[in-house]
Amino acid sequence: MLRIPAYGLTEEQGRATPSASRLSIAELIKHAARCERGWTALALRRSGALQRAADESDDDEFQPAPGETLAGLSADYELATGETDEAVLRHR
């Protein structure tokens, strides 16, 4: 679903924060991919699953790196959701 608000955006638009949120579309996509993988790892009881103290910030983790593109982040998000779907189907 995050591909819809990202559709047709330039790299600059994908990194912009024109609303009240401090997160851009690119950051939201990167965040969602990380969460997909974290929750899947947690559900499958994999080591390294998301484990963070309540007061620990992850603000910088969602900032796209200089080489990351909106298309690349979207593709990674699709991979992450596919991994989640696969895990759910295997563990029904």
PyMOL Python script that loads the backbone (N, CA, C, O; Angstrom):
from pymol import cmd

cmd.read_pdbstr("""\
ATOM      1  N   MET A   1       0.801  -1.204   0.000  1.00  0.00           N
ATOM      2  CA  MET A   1       0.000   0.000   0.000  1.00  0.00           C
ATOM      3  C   MET A   1       0.842   1.266   0.000  1.00  0.00           C
ATOM      4  O   MET A   1       0.373   2.319  -0.433  1.00  0.00           O
ATOM      5  N   LEU A   2       2.048   1.180   0.468  1.00  0.00           N
ATOM      6  CA  LEU A   2       2.883   2.384   0.495  1.00  0.00           C
ATOM      7  C   LEU A   2       3.384   2.777  -0.886  1.00  0.00           C
ATOM      8  O   LEU A   2       3.917   3.873  -1.062  1.00  0.00           O
ATOM      9  N   ARG A   3       3.219   1.903  -1.860  1.00  0.00           N
ATOM     10  CA  ARG A   3       3.613   2.265  -3.219  1.00  0.00           C
ATOM     11  C   ARG A   3       2.675   3.325  -3.787  1.00  0.00           C
ATOM     12  O   ARG A   3       3.089   4.118  -4.633  1.00  0.00           O
ATOM     13  N   ILE A   4       1.434   3.355  -3.343  1.00  0.00           N
ATOM     14  CA  ILE A   4       0.460   4.302  -3.887  1.00  0.00           C
ATOM     15  C   ILE A   4       0.863   5.753  -3.597  1.00  0.00           C
ATOM     16  O   ILE A   4       0.916   6.549  -4.535  1.00  0.00           O
ATOM     17  N   PRO A   5       1.148   6.138  -2.345  1.00  0.00           N
ATOM     18  CA  PRO A   5       1.545   7.543  -2.137  1.00  0.00           C
ATOM     19  C   PRO A   5       2.911   7.868  -2.740  1.00  0.00           C
ATOM     20  O   PRO A   5       3.220   9.041  -2.948  1.00  0.00           O
ATOM     21  N   ALA A   6       3.728   6.864  -3.023  1.00  0.00           N
ATOM     22  CA  ALA A   6       5.052   7.103  -3.605  1.00  0.00           C
ATOM     23  C   ALA A   6       5.007   7.152  -5.134  1.00  0.00           C
ATOM     24  O   ALA A   6       5.958   7.602  -5.772  1.00  0.00           O
ATOM     25  N   TYR A   7       3.920   6.697  -5.707  1.00  0.00           N
ATOM     26  CA  TYR A   7       3.819   6.588  -7.163  1.00  0.00           C
ATOM     27  C   TYR A   7       4.052   7.938  -7.848  1.00  0.00           C
ATOM     28  O   TYR A   7       3.389   8.928  -7.541  1.00  0.00           O
ATOM     29  N   GLY A   8       4.998   7.955  -8.772  1.00  0.00           N
ATOM     30  CA  GLY A   8       5.252   9.138  -9.576  1.00  0.00           C
ATOM     31  C   GLY A   8       6.070  10.230  -8.908  1.00  0.00           C
ATOM     32  O   GLY A   8       6.333  11.264  -9.522  1.00  0.00           O
ATOM     33  N   LEU A   9       6.475  10.020  -7.663  1.00  0.00           N
ATOM     34  CA  LEU A   9       7.258  11.047  -6.978  1.00  0.00           C
ATOM     35  C   LEU A   9       8.701  11.036  -7.462  1.00  0.00           C
ATOM     36  O   LEU A   9       9.249   9.986  -7.798  1.00  0.00           O
ATOM     37  N   THR A  10       9.301  12.209  -7.492  1.00  0.00           N
ATOM     38  CA  THR A  10      10.731  12.306  -7.760  1.00  0.00           C
ATOM     39  C   THR A  10      11.470  11.954  -6.476  1.00  0.00           C
ATOM     40  O   THR A  10      10.860  11.859  -5.411  1.00  0.00           O
ATOM     41  N   GLU A  11      12.774  11.762  -6.574  1.00  0.00           N
ATOM     42  CA  GLU A  11      13.574  11.483  -5.372  1.00  0.00           C
ATOM     43  C   GLU A  11      13.415  12.622  -4.359  1.00  0.00           C
ATOM     44  O   GLU A  11      13.272  12.381  -3.160  1.00  0.00           O
ATOM     45  N   GLU A  12      13.440  13.831  -4.842  1.00  0.00           N
ATOM     46  CA  GLU A  12      13.306  14.997  -3.948  1.00  0.00           C
ATOM     47  C   GLU A  12      11.941  14.999  -3.257  1.00  0.00           C
ATOM     48  O   GLU A  12      11.853  15.239  -2.053  1.00  0.00           O
ATOM     49  N   GLN A  13      10.895  14.736  -4.008  1.00  0.00           N
ATOM     50  CA  GLN A  13       9.552  14.687  -3.420  1.00  0.00           C
ATOM     51  C   GLN A  13       9.422  13.542  -2.431  1.00  0.00           C
ATOM     52  O   GLN A  13       8.756  13.689  -1.406  1.00  0.00           O
ATOM     53  N   GLY A  14      10.041  12.412  -2.716  1.00  0.00           N
ATOM     54  CA  GLY A  14       9.976  11.261  -1.826  1.00  0.00           C
ATOM     55  C   GLY A  14      10.667  11.506  -0.496  1.00  0.00           C
ATOM     56  O   GLY A  14      10.341  10.860   0.500  1.00  0.00           O
ATOM     57  N   ARG A  15      11.617  12.430  -0.471  1.00  0.00           N
ATOM     58  CA  ARG A  15      12.353  12.750   0.758  1.00  0.00           C
ATOM     59  C   ARG A  15      11.820  14.005   1.463  1.00  0.00           C
ATOM     60  O   ARG A  15      12.280  14.355   2.550  1.00  0.00           O
ATOM     61  N   ALA A  16      10.866  14.663   0.849  1.00  0.00           N
ATOM     62  CA  ALA A  16      10.310  15.894   1.428  1.00  0.00           C
ATOM     63  C   ALA A  16       9.374  15.591   2.594  1.00  0.00           C
ATOM     64  O   ALA A  16       8.787  14.512   2.664  1.00  0.00           O
ATOM     65  N   THR A  17       9.241  16.541   3.497  1.00  0.00           N
ATOM     66  CA  THR A  17       8.318  16.407   4.636  1.00  0.00           C
ATOM     67  C   THR A  17       7.384  17.623   4.667  1.00  0.00           C
ATOM     68  O   THR A  17       7.511  18.483   5.538  1.00  0.00           O
ATOM     69  N   PRO A  18       6.445  17.692   3.712  1.00  0.00           N
ATOM     70  CA  PRO A  18       5.566  18.858   3.618  1.00  0.00           C
ATOM     71  C   PRO A  18       4.376  18.854   4.579  1.00  0.00           C
ATOM     72  O   PRO A  18       3.598  19.807   4.601  1.00  0.00           O
ATOM     73  N   SER A  19       4.233  17.807   5.361  1.00  0.00           N
ATOM     74  CA  SER A  19       3.088  17.729   6.282  1.00  0.00           C
ATOM     75  C   SER A  19       3.553  17.852   7.722  1.00  0.00           C
ATOM     76  O   SER A  19       4.721  18.139   7.986  1.00  0.00           O
ATOM     77  N   ALA A  20       2.645  17.635   8.637  1.00  0.00           N
ATOM     78  CA  ALA A  20       2.971  17.733  10.068  1.00  0.00           C
ATOM     79  C   ALA A  20       3.916  16.619  10.510  1.00  0.00           C
ATOM     80  O   ALA A  20       4.613  16.762  11.515  1.00  0.00           O
ATOM     81  N   SER A  21       3.944  15.520   9.777  1.00  0.00           N
ATOM     82  CA  SER A  21       4.831  14.411  10.127  1.00  0.00           C
ATOM     83  C   SER A  21       6.269  14.785   9.819  1.00  0.00           C
ATOM     84  O   SER A  21       6.539  15.490   8.847  1.00  0.00           O
ATOM     85  N   ARG A  22       7.190  14.315  10.645  1.00  0.00           N
ATOM     86  CA  ARG A  22       8.607  14.569  10.361  1.00  0.00           C
ATOM     87  C   ARG A  22       9.160  13.535   9.397  1.00  0.00           C
ATOM     88  O   ARG A  22      10.289  13.670   8.923  1.00  0.00           O
ATOM     89  N   LEU A  23       8.365  12.483   9.094  1.00  0.00           N
ATOM     90  CA  LEU A  23       8.812  11.427   8.186  1.00  0.00           C
ATOM     91  C   LEU A  23       8.353  11.688   6.755  1.00  0.00           C
ATOM     92  O   LEU A  23       7.201  12.047   6.512  1.00  0.00           O
ATOM     93  N   SER A  24       9.265  11.504   5.826  1.00  0.00           N
ATOM     94  CA  SER A  24       8.927  11.599   4.408  1.00  0.00           C
ATOM     95  C   SER A  24       8.336  10.263   3.952  1.00  0.00           C
ATOM     96  O   SER A  24       8.333   9.286   4.701  1.00  0.00           O
ATOM     97  N   ILE A  25       7.841  10.234   2.726  1.00  0.00           N
ATOM     98  CA  ILE A  25       7.343   8.976   2.157  1.00  0.00           C
ATOM     99  C   ILE A  25       8.468   7.944   2.132  1.00  0.00           C
ATOM    100  O   ILE A  25       8.254   6.781   2.473  1.00  0.00           O
ATOM    101  N   ALA A  26       9.663   8.367   1.730  1.00  0.00           N
ATOM    102  CA  ALA A  26      10.805   7.445   1.679  1.00  0.00           C
ATOM    103  C   ALA A  26      11.102   6.882   3.068  1.00  0.00           C
ATOM    104  O   ALA A  26      11.368   5.688   3.206  1.00  0.00           O
ATOM    105  N   GLU A  27      11.060   7.720   4.087  1.00  0.00           N
ATOM    106  CA  GLU A  27      11.320   7.256   5.452  1.00  0.00           C
ATOM    107  C   GLU A  27      10.228   6.312   5.945  1.00  0.00           C
ATOM    108  O   GLU A  27      10.513   5.340   6.644  1.00  0.00           O
ATOM    109  N   LEU A  28       8.981   6.596   5.583  1.00  0.00           N
ATOM    110  CA  LEU A  28       7.885   5.709   5.974  1.00  0.00           C
ATOM    111  C   LEU A  28       8.049   4.327   5.339  1.00  0.00           C
ATOM    112  O   LEU A  28       7.803   3.307   5.983  1.00  0.00           O
ATOM    113  N   ILE A  29       8.465   4.303   4.082  1.00  0.00           N
ATOM    114  CA  ILE A  29       8.666   3.028   3.399  1.00  0.00           C
ATOM    115  C   ILE A  29       9.820   2.257   4.042  1.00  0.00           C
ATOM    116  O   ILE A  29       9.716   1.051   4.264  1.00  0.00           O
ATOM    117  N   LYS A  30      10.914   2.952   4.338  1.00  0.00           N
ATOM    118  CA  LYS A  30      12.056   2.299   4.978  1.00  0.00           C
ATOM    119  C   LYS A  30      11.668   1.788   6.364  1.00  0.00           C
ATOM    120  O   LYS A  30      12.066   0.691   6.756  1.00  0.00           O
ATOM    121  N   HIS A  31      10.900   2.574   7.099  1.00  0.00           N
ATOM    122  CA  HIS A  31      10.421   2.189   8.423  1.00  0.00           C
ATOM    123  C   HIS A  31       9.524   0.948   8.334  1.00  0.00           C
ATOM    124  O   HIS A  31       9.664   0.013   9.122  1.00  0.00           O
ATOM    125  N   ALA A  32       8.605   0.953   7.368  1.00  0.00           N
ATOM    126  CA  ALA A  32       7.673  -0.173   7.228  1.00  0.00           C
ATOM    127  C   ALA A  32       8.412  -1.464   6.877  1.00  0.00           C
ATOM    128  O   ALA A  32       8.060  -2.529   7.385  1.00  0.00           O
ATOM    129  N   ALA A  33       9.426  -1.387   6.023  1.00  0.00           N
ATOM    130  CA  ALA A  33      10.202  -2.580   5.679  1.00  0.00           C
ATOM    131  C   ALA A  33      10.919  -3.117   6.907  1.00  0.00           C
ATOM    132  O   ALA A  33      10.950  -4.326   7.136  1.00  0.00           O
ATOM    133  N   ARG A  34      11.490  -2.224   7.689  1.00  0.00           N
ATOM    134  CA  ARG A  34      12.195  -2.640   8.912  1.00  0.00           C
ATOM    135  C   ARG A  34      11.227  -3.287   9.905  1.00  0.00           C
ATOM    136  O   ARG A  34      11.551  -4.295  10.533  1.00  0.00           O
ATOM    137  N   CYS A  35      10.051  -2.704  10.037  1.00  0.00           N
ATOM    138  CA  CYS A  35       9.045  -3.258  10.958  1.00  0.00           C
ATOM    139  C   CYS A  35       8.552  -4.620  10.481  1.00  0.00           C
ATOM    140  O   CYS A  35       8.404  -5.538  11.287  1.00  0.00           O
ATOM    141  N   GLU A  36       8.297  -4.764   9.180  1.00  0.00           N
ATOM    142  CA  GLU A  36       7.887  -6.062   8.632  1.00  0.00           C
ATOM    143  C   GLU A  36       8.895  -7.133   9.028  1.00  0.00           C
ATOM    144  O   GLU A  36       8.532  -8.192   9.540  1.00  0.00           O
ATOM    145  N   ARG A  37      10.167  -6.837   8.780  1.00  0.00           N
ATOM    146  CA  ARG A  37      11.210  -7.821   9.080  1.00  0.00           C
ATOM    147  C   ARG A  37      11.334  -8.060  10.582  1.00  0.00           C
ATOM    148  O   ARG A  37      11.544  -9.192  11.017  1.00  0.00           O
ATOM    149  N   GLY A  38      11.208  -7.017  11.360  1.00  0.00           N
ATOM    150  CA  GLY A  38      11.321  -7.158  12.809  1.00  0.00           C
ATOM    151  C   GLY A  38      10.207  -7.997  13.400  1.00  0.00           C
ATOM    152  O   GLY A  38      10.457  -8.873  14.228  1.00  0.00           O
ATOM    153  N   TRP A  39       8.982  -7.735  12.980  1.00  0.00           N
ATOM    154  CA  TRP A  39       7.855  -8.492  13.516  1.00  0.00           C
ATOM    155  C   TRP A  39       7.886  -9.936  13.041  1.00  0.00           C
ATOM    156  O   TRP A  39       7.528 -10.844  13.792  1.00  0.00           O
ATOM    157  N   THR A  40       8.310 -10.158  11.805  1.00  0.00           N
ATOM    158  CA  THR A  40       8.428 -11.529  11.305  1.00  0.00           C
ATOM    159  C   THR A  40       9.484 -12.280  12.105  1.00  0.00           C
ATOM    160  O   THR A  40       9.264 -13.420  12.514  1.00  0.00           O
ATOM    161  N   ALA A  41      10.627 -11.646  12.327  1.00  0.00           N
ATOM    162  CA  ALA A  41      11.689 -12.279  13.122  1.00  0.00           C
ATOM    163  C   ALA A  41      11.204 -12.567  14.535  1.00  0.00           C
ATOM    164  O   ALA A  41      11.499 -13.624  15.092  1.00  0.00           O
ATOM    165  N   LEU A  42      10.471 -11.641  15.108  1.00  0.00           N
ATOM    166  CA  LEU A  42       9.941 -11.830  16.458  1.00  0.00           C
ATOM    167  C   LEU A  42       8.944 -12.996  16.486  1.00  0.00           C
ATOM    168  O   LEU A  42       8.992 -13.841  17.380  1.00  0.00           O
ATOM    169  N   ALA A  43       8.049 -13.031  15.507  1.00  0.00           N
ATOM    170  CA  ALA A  43       7.045 -14.092  15.454  1.00  0.00           C
ATOM    171  C   ALA A  43       7.684 -15.463  15.260  1.00  0.00           C
ATOM    172  O   ALA A  43       7.198 -16.466  15.782  1.00  0.00           O
ATOM    173  N   LEU A  44       8.778 -15.495  14.504  1.00  0.00           N
ATOM    174  CA  LEU A  44       9.464 -16.760  14.255  1.00  0.00           C
ATOM    175  C   LEU A  44      10.531 -17.049  15.305  1.00  0.00           C
ATOM    176  O   LEU A  44      11.259 -18.038  15.221  1.00  0.00           O
ATOM    177  N   ARG A  45      10.606 -16.173  16.285  1.00  0.00           N
ATOM    178  CA  ARG A  45      11.566 -16.298  17.387  1.00  0.00           C
ATOM    179  C   ARG A  45      13.005 -16.383  16.897  1.00  0.00           C
ATOM    180  O   ARG A  45      13.812 -17.152  17.420  1.00  0.00           O
ATOM    181  N   ARG A  46      13.308 -15.587  15.891  1.00  0.00           N
ATOM    182  CA  ARG A  46      14.686 -15.513  15.392  1.00  0.00           C
ATOM    183  C   ARG A  46      15.503 -14.625  16.313  1.00  0.00           C
ATOM    184  O   ARG A  46      14.987 -13.651  16.861  1.00  0.00           O
ATOM    185  N   SER A  47      16.756 -14.953  16.484  1.00  0.00           N
ATOM    186  CA  SER A  47      17.615 -14.064  17.260  1.00  0.00           C
ATOM    187  C   SER A  47      17.821 -12.788  16.452  1.00  0.00           C
ATOM    188  O   SER A  47      17.806 -12.816  15.222  1.00  0.00           O
ATOM    189  N   GLY A  48      18.011 -11.690  17.135  1.00  0.00           N
ATOM    190  CA  GLY A  48      18.191 -10.406  16.467  1.00  0.00           C
ATOM    191  C   GLY A  48      16.891  -9.695  16.161  1.00  0.00           C
ATOM    192  O   GLY A  48      16.895  -8.667  15.485  1.00  0.00           O
ATOM    193  N   ALA A  49      15.772 -10.224  16.647  1.00  0.00           N
ATOM    194  CA  ALA A  49      14.494  -9.547  16.433  1.00  0.00           C
ATOM    195  C   ALA A  49      14.518  -8.196  17.130  1.00  0.00           C
ATOM    196  O   ALA A  49      15.315  -7.960  18.038  1.00  0.00           O
ATOM    197  N   LEU A  50      13.641  -7.325  16.692  1.00  0.00           N
ATOM    198  CA  LEU A  50      13.582  -5.985  17.266  1.00  0.00           C
ATOM    199  C   LEU A  50      13.458  -6.046  18.779  1.00  0.00           C
ATOM    200  O   LEU A  50      12.504  -6.608  19.316  1.00  0.00           O
ATOM    201  N   GLN A  51      14.413  -5.474  19.442  1.00  0.00           N
ATOM    202  CA  GLN A  51      14.373  -5.405  20.896  1.00  0.00           C
ATOM    203  C   GLN A  51      14.936  -4.042  21.269  1.00  0.00           C
ATOM    204  O   GLN A  51      16.143  -3.821  21.168  1.00  0.00           O
ATOM    205  N   ARG A  52      14.101  -3.154  21.686  1.00  0.00           N
ATOM    206  CA  ARG A  52      14.520  -1.793  21.972  1.00  0.00           C
ATOM    207  C   ARG A  52      13.866  -1.339  23.262  1.00  0.00           C
ATOM    208  O   ARG A  52      12.705  -1.648  23.530  1.00  0.00           O
ATOM    209  N   ALA A  53      14.621  -0.609  24.050  1.00  0.00           N
ATOM    210  CA  ALA A  53      14.068  -0.044  25.275  1.00  0.00           C
ATOM    211  C   ALA A  53      13.045   1.027  24.909  1.00  0.00           C
ATOM    212  O   ALA A  53      13.148   1.649  23.852  1.00  0.00           O
ATOM    213  N   ALA A  54      12.074   1.239  25.766  1.00  0.00           N
ATOM    214  CA  ALA A  54      11.002   2.192  25.496  1.00  0.00           C
ATOM    215  C   ALA A  54      11.522   3.603  25.239  1.00  0.00           C
ATOM    216  O   ALA A  54      10.921   4.350  24.466  1.00  0.00           O
ATOM    217  N   ASP A  55      12.623   3.973  25.870  1.00  0.00           N
ATOM    218  CA  ASP A  55      13.145   5.332  25.703  1.00  0.00           C
ATOM    219  C   ASP A  55      14.247   5.425  24.651  1.00  0.00           C
ATOM    220  O   ASP A  55      14.853   6.483  24.485  1.00  0.00           O
ATOM    221  N   GLU A  56      14.511   4.338  23.945  1.00  0.00           N
ATOM    222  CA  GLU A  56      15.557   4.314  22.926  1.00  0.00           C
ATOM    223  C   GLU A  56      14.994   4.819  21.599  1.00  0.00           C
ATOM    224  O   GLU A  56      13.950   4.343  21.152  1.00  0.00           O
ATOM    225  N   SER A  57      15.660   5.759  20.977  1.00  0.00           N
ATOM    226  CA  SER A  57      15.180   6.353  19.737  1.00  0.00           C
ATOM    227  C   SER A  57      15.740   5.612  18.519  1.00  0.00           C
ATOM    228  O   SER A  57      16.873   5.132  18.533  1.00  0.00           O
ATOM    229  N   ASP A  58      14.933   5.533  17.484  1.00  0.00           N
ATOM    230  CA  ASP A  58      15.378   4.948  16.223  1.00  0.00           C
ATOM    231  C   ASP A  58      15.206   5.950  15.085  1.00  0.00           C
ATOM    232  O   ASP A  58      15.174   5.568  13.915  1.00  0.00           O
ATOM    233  N   ASP A  59      15.096   7.225  15.429  1.00  0.00           N
ATOM    234  CA  ASP A  59      14.824   8.266  14.447  1.00  0.00           C
ATOM    235  C   ASP A  59      15.769   8.254  13.250  1.00  0.00           C
ATOM    236  O   ASP A  59      15.320   8.420  12.116  1.00  0.00           O
ATOM    237  N   ASP A  60      17.052   8.062  13.475  1.00  0.00           N
ATOM    238  CA  ASP A  60      18.024   8.133  12.386  1.00  0.00           C
ATOM    239  C   ASP A  60      18.001   6.919  11.469  1.00  0.00           C
ATOM    240  O   ASP A  60      18.510   6.983  10.351  1.00  0.00           O
ATOM    241  N   GLU A  61      17.423   5.821  11.921  1.00  0.00           N
ATOM    242  CA  GLU A  61      17.430   4.589  11.127  1.00  0.00           C
ATOM    243  C   GLU A  61      16.571   4.666   9.875  1.00  0.00           C
ATOM    244  O   GLU A  61      16.759   3.875   8.950  1.00  0.00           O
ATOM    245  N   PHE A  62      15.640   5.597   9.827  1.00  0.00           N
ATOM    246  CA  PHE A  62      14.707   5.661   8.709  1.00  0.00           C
ATOM    247  C   PHE A  62      15.146   6.649   7.636  1.00  0.00           C
ATOM    248  O   PHE A  62      14.548   6.702   6.562  1.00  0.00           O
ATOM    249  N   GLN A  63      16.174   7.423   7.914  1.00  0.00           N
ATOM    250  CA  GLN A  63      16.707   8.380   6.956  1.00  0.00           C
ATOM    251  C   GLN A  63      17.355   7.615   5.802  1.00  0.00           C
ATOM    252  O   GLN A  63      18.279   6.835   6.034  1.00  0.00           O
ATOM    253  N   PRO A  64      16.894   7.818   4.565  1.00  0.00           N
ATOM    254  CA  PRO A  64      17.530   7.114   3.451  1.00  0.00           C
ATOM    255  C   PRO A  64      19.002   7.509   3.332  1.00  0.00           C
ATOM    256  O   PRO A  64      19.355   8.685   3.423  1.00  0.00           O
ATOM    257  N   ALA A  65      19.840   6.511   3.128  1.00  0.00           N
ATOM    258  CA  ALA A  65      21.263   6.762   2.922  1.00  0.00           C
ATOM    259  C   ALA A  65      21.446   7.447   1.570  1.00  0.00           C
ATOM    260  O   ALA A  65      20.568   7.360   0.712  1.00  0.00           O
ATOM    261  N   PRO A  66      22.567   8.121   1.371  1.00  0.00           N
ATOM    262  CA  PRO A  66      22.775   8.837   0.103  1.00  0.00           C
ATOM    263  C   PRO A  66      22.537   7.992  -1.144  1.00  0.00           C
ATOM    264  O   PRO A  66      22.005   8.509  -2.127  1.00  0.00           O
ATOM    265  N   GLY A  67      22.907   6.725  -1.144  1.00  0.00           N
ATOM    266  CA  GLY A  67      22.727   5.884  -2.329  1.00  0.00           C
ATOM    267  C   GLY A  67      21.359   5.242  -2.454  1.00  0.00           C
ATOM    268  O   GLY A  67      21.057   4.643  -3.486  1.00  0.00           O
ATOM    269  N   GLU A  68      20.524   5.349  -1.432  1.00  0.00           N
ATOM    270  CA  GLU A  68      19.203   4.717  -1.483  1.00  0.00           C
ATOM    271  C   GLU A  68      18.230   5.580  -2.285  1.00  0.00           C
ATOM    272  O   GLU A  68      18.182   6.802  -2.137  1.00  0.00           O
ATOM    273  N   THR A  69      17.462   4.910  -3.132  1.00  0.00           N
ATOM    274  CA  THR A  69      16.470   5.607  -3.951  1.00  0.00           C
ATOM    275  C   THR A  69      15.071   5.214  -3.500  1.00  0.00           C
ATOM    276  O   THR A  69      14.884   4.210  -2.814  1.00  0.00           O
ATOM    277  N   LEU A  70      14.113   6.001  -3.886  1.00  0.00           N
ATOM    278  CA  LEU A  70      12.720   5.696  -3.577  1.00  0.00           C
ATOM    279  C   LEU A  70      12.322   4.368  -4.212  1.00  0.00           C
ATOM    280  O   LEU A  70      11.623   3.566  -3.593  1.00  0.00           O
ATOM    281  N   ALA A  71      12.762   4.138  -5.435  1.00  0.00           N
ATOM    282  CA  ALA A  71      12.464   2.864  -6.103  1.00  0.00           C
ATOM    283  C   ALA A  71      13.107   1.694  -5.365  1.00  0.00           C
ATOM    284  O   ALA A  71      12.488   0.644  -5.197  1.00  0.00           O
ATOM    285  N   GLY A  72      14.340   1.876  -4.928  1.00  0.00           N
ATOM    286  CA  GLY A  72      15.029   0.821  -4.188  1.00  0.00           C
ATOM    287  C   GLY A  72      14.384   0.540  -2.848  1.00  0.00           C
ATOM    288  O   GLY A  72      14.261  -0.618  -2.448  1.00  0.00           O
ATOM    289  N   LEU A  73      13.971   1.588  -2.150  1.00  0.00           N
ATOM    290  CA  LEU A  73      13.297   1.412  -0.865  1.00  0.00           C
ATOM    291  C   LEU A  73      11.956   0.718  -1.050  1.00  0.00           C
ATOM    292  O   LEU A  73      11.573  -0.131  -0.246  1.00  0.00           O
ATOM    293  N   SER A  74      11.241   1.084  -2.117  1.00  0.00           N
ATOM    294  CA  SER A  74       9.954   0.441  -2.414  1.00  0.00           C
ATOM    295  C   SER A  74      10.154  -1.034  -2.740  1.00  0.00           C
ATOM    296  O   SER A  74       9.368  -1.876  -2.306  1.00  0.00           O
ATOM    297  N   ALA A  75      11.192  -1.351  -3.497  1.00  0.00           N
ATOM    298  CA  ALA A  75      11.478  -2.744  -3.835  1.00  0.00           C
ATOM    299  C   ALA A  75      11.838  -3.534  -2.582  1.00  0.00           C
ATOM    300  O   ALA A  75      11.422  -4.682  -2.430  1.00  0.00           O
ATOM    301  N   ASP A  76      12.607  -2.925  -1.686  1.00  0.00           N
ATOM    302  CA  ASP A  76      12.967  -3.603  -0.444  1.00  0.00           C
ATOM    303  C   ASP A  76      11.730  -3.838   0.420  1.00  0.00           C
ATOM    304  O   ASP A  76      11.613  -4.884   1.058  1.00  0.00           O
ATOM    305  N   TYR A  77      10.817  -2.886   0.449  1.00  0.00           N
ATOM    306  CA  TYR A  77       9.569  -3.043   1.195  1.00  0.00           C
ATOM    307  C   TYR A  77       8.760  -4.212   0.620  1.00  0.00           C
ATOM    308  O   TYR A  77       8.199  -5.009   1.372  1.00  0.00           O
ATOM    309  N   GLU A  78       8.703  -4.310  -0.705  1.00  0.00           N
ATOM    310  CA  GLU A  78       7.997  -5.425  -1.333  1.00  0.00           C
ATOM    311  C   GLU A  78       8.635  -6.756  -0.953  1.00  0.00           C
ATOM    312  O   GLU A  78       7.930  -7.734  -0.702  1.00  0.00           O
ATOM    313  N   LEU A  79       9.959  -6.799  -0.909  1.00  0.00           N
ATOM    314  CA  LEU A  79      10.656  -8.010  -0.472  1.00  0.00           C
ATOM    315  C   LEU A  79      10.292  -8.363   0.964  1.00  0.00           C
ATOM    316  O   LEU A  79      10.024  -9.522   1.282  1.00  0.00           O
ATOM    317  N   ALA A  80      10.285  -7.352   1.824  1.00  0.00           N
ATOM    318  CA  ALA A  80       9.976  -7.576   3.242  1.00  0.00           C
ATOM    319  C   ALA A  80       8.558  -8.098   3.420  1.00  0.00           C
ATOM    320  O   ALA A  80       8.331  -9.013   4.212  1.00  0.00           O
ATOM    321  N   THR A  81       7.605  -7.529   2.695  1.00  0.00           N
ATOM    322  CA  THR A  81       6.220  -8.009   2.831  1.00  0.00           C
ATOM    323  C   THR A  81       6.091  -9.420   2.263  1.00  0.00           C
ATOM    324  O   THR A  81       5.311 -10.224   2.771  1.00  0.00           O
ATOM    325  N   GLY A  82       6.843  -9.720   1.224  1.00  0.00           N
ATOM    326  CA  GLY A  82       6.844 -11.079   0.675  1.00  0.00           C
ATOM    327  C   GLY A  82       7.403 -12.080   1.668  1.00  0.00           C
ATOM    328  O   GLY A  82       6.899 -13.197   1.785  1.00  0.00           O
ATOM    329  N   GLU A  83       8.454 -11.678   2.389  1.00  0.00           N
ATOM    330  CA  GLU A  83       9.032 -12.548   3.424  1.00  0.00           C
ATOM    331  C   GLU A  83       8.011 -12.805   4.537  1.00  0.00           C
ATOM    332  O   GLU A  83       7.913 -13.918   5.055  1.00  0.00           O
ATOM    333  N   THR A  84       7.261 -11.774   4.895  1.00  0.00           N
ATOM    334  CA  THR A  84       6.227 -11.936   5.924  1.00  0.00           C
ATOM    335  C   THR A  84       5.142 -12.889   5.437  1.00  0.00           C
ATOM    336  O   THR A  84       4.736 -13.801   6.158  1.00  0.00           O
ATOM    337  N   ASP A  85       4.673 -12.673   4.207  1.00  0.00           N
ATOM    338  CA  ASP A  85       3.636 -13.538   3.648  1.00  0.00           C
ATOM    339  C   ASP A  85       4.096 -14.999   3.620  1.00  0.00           C
ATOM    340  O   ASP A  85       3.340 -15.905   3.971  1.00  0.00           O
ATOM    341  N   GLU A  86       5.327 -15.209   3.204  1.00  0.00           N
ATOM    342  CA  GLU A  86       5.884 -16.556   3.141  1.00  0.00           C
ATOM    343  C   GLU A  86       5.949 -17.197   4.537  1.00  0.00           C
ATOM    344  O   GLU A  86       5.621 -18.373   4.697  1.00  0.00           O
ATOM    345  N   ALA A  87       6.367 -16.428   5.532  1.00  0.00           N
ATOM    346  CA  ALA A  87       6.458 -16.942   6.891  1.00  0.00           C
ATOM    347  C   ALA A  87       5.068 -17.309   7.431  1.00  0.00           C
ATOM    348  O   ALA A  87       4.910 -18.325   8.107  1.00  0.00           O
ATOM    349  N   VAL A  88       4.083 -16.493   7.134  1.00  0.00           N
ATOM    350  CA  VAL A  88       2.723 -16.766   7.599  1.00  0.00           C
ATOM    351  C   VAL A  88       2.191 -18.049   6.946  1.00  0.00           C
ATOM    352  O   VAL A  88       1.584 -18.883   7.618  1.00  0.00           O
ATOM    353  N   LEU A  89       2.413 -18.197   5.671  1.00  0.00           N
ATOM    354  CA  LEU A  89       1.932 -19.395   4.978  1.00  0.00           C
ATOM    355  C   LEU A  89       2.606 -20.661   5.486  1.00  0.00           C
ATOM    356  O   LEU A  89       1.965 -21.709   5.570  1.00  0.00           O
ATOM    357  N   ARG A  90       3.888 -20.579   5.825  1.00  0.00           N
ATOM    358  CA  ARG A  90       4.619 -21.747   6.328  1.00  0.00           C
ATOM    359  C   ARG A  90       4.193 -22.131   7.738  1.00  0.00           C
ATOM    360  O   ARG A  90       4.293 -23.299   8.113  1.00  0.00           O
ATOM    361  N   HIS A  91       3.724 -21.182   8.516  1.00  0.00           N
ATOM    362  CA  HIS A  91       3.446 -21.432   9.936  1.00  0.00           C
ATOM    363  C   HIS A  91       1.960 -21.355  10.281  1.00  0.00           C
ATOM    364  O   HIS A  91       1.607 -20.940  11.386  1.00  0.00           O
ATOM    365  N   ARG A  92       1.118 -21.731   9.391  1.00  0.00           N
ATOM    366  CA  ARG A  92      -0.320 -21.742   9.654  1.00  0.00           C
ATOM    367  C   ARG A  92      -0.674 -22.900  10.532  1.00  0.00           C
ATOM    368  O   ARG A  92      -1.844 -23.083  10.869  1.00  0.00           O
TER     369      ARG A  92
END
""", "prot")
cmd.dss("prot")
cmd.show_as("cartoon", "prot")
cmd.util.cbc("prot")
cmd.orient("prot")
